[in-house]
Amino acid sequence: MNEIAERMKKSKFIVTLTGAGISADSGVPTFRGKGGLWRNYSPSYLATEEAFRRNSNLVWEFYEWRRNIIRKSKPNTAHYVIKEIEEKVNDFVLITQNVDNLHQRAGSKKIIELHGNIFRNKCFTCGKKYENIPPTPTPPNCSCGGLLRPDVVWFGEPIPRIKEAIYYSSICDFMLVVGTSGTVQPAASLPLIAKEKGAYVVEVNLEPTPISYIADKSIKGRAGEVLERIFKWENQS
């Protein structure tokens, strides 16, 4: 922990990459693996443009169910530690694969949401974006007459901010990777880019991932507990 804290303290640009594991202690399901089915549907079946065209009400109901779960969740220690790191570092960017808005609720501001935000919506027809739509059982209509859909990246869709994420990963000198499986592309390639450009890479996860072998330090453990220990060292050093 001391070595990581010293590296963090000396770093000029820190990038943090987070995945579903950071929100586990907040009670947010990952929707992958065990227990990932909803009414016998796989998220990979529902989270597509084709599914929305086929049955927009079913897809909307799935996302409303997810929103209701996330609304009851609160940011955990890991979210708050990352916010504190941002406040102490001049050059910092948080890249998250999560759509749950918990980083924002914890106070983080310099965020690249790779996969969008489940609490934003946009028109399926014209793309106009909407904030703070009240819960509704069916998708509302846009001013153009089209149906609203969640402003998240569905399977097969491009990732709008991936170029930014690649750029910041290539110029950082410290990357903290928290709670990501290291299997979802293109996010999984970001730590490799950082490492190739000379960054010190630290991974925090419950189990080994494909990122573990390139990380300078790979720490097994719950995100909040590990980050709190690192940050305590950083404050002491």
GISUL-V424671 format. One line per field, one symbol per residue. phi: phi as a letter, one per 20 degrees, with the letter a starting at -180 (. if undefined). Layout:
BEGIN
phi->???
END
This chain:
BEGIN
phi->.ffffffffefebddddccgffegfenefemcmfmeeclmdegfeeebffffffbfffffffffffffffgeecgdgffffffffgfedfdbcddceedemfffffofcecdefdnbfedcbffedngecdlffgbfcffeffeofeecfeceegnefegdffffffffedfdbcddcmdfmdeeegfefffffffenfedddcbfbfcffgfeffccdeqfgffffffffffffee
END
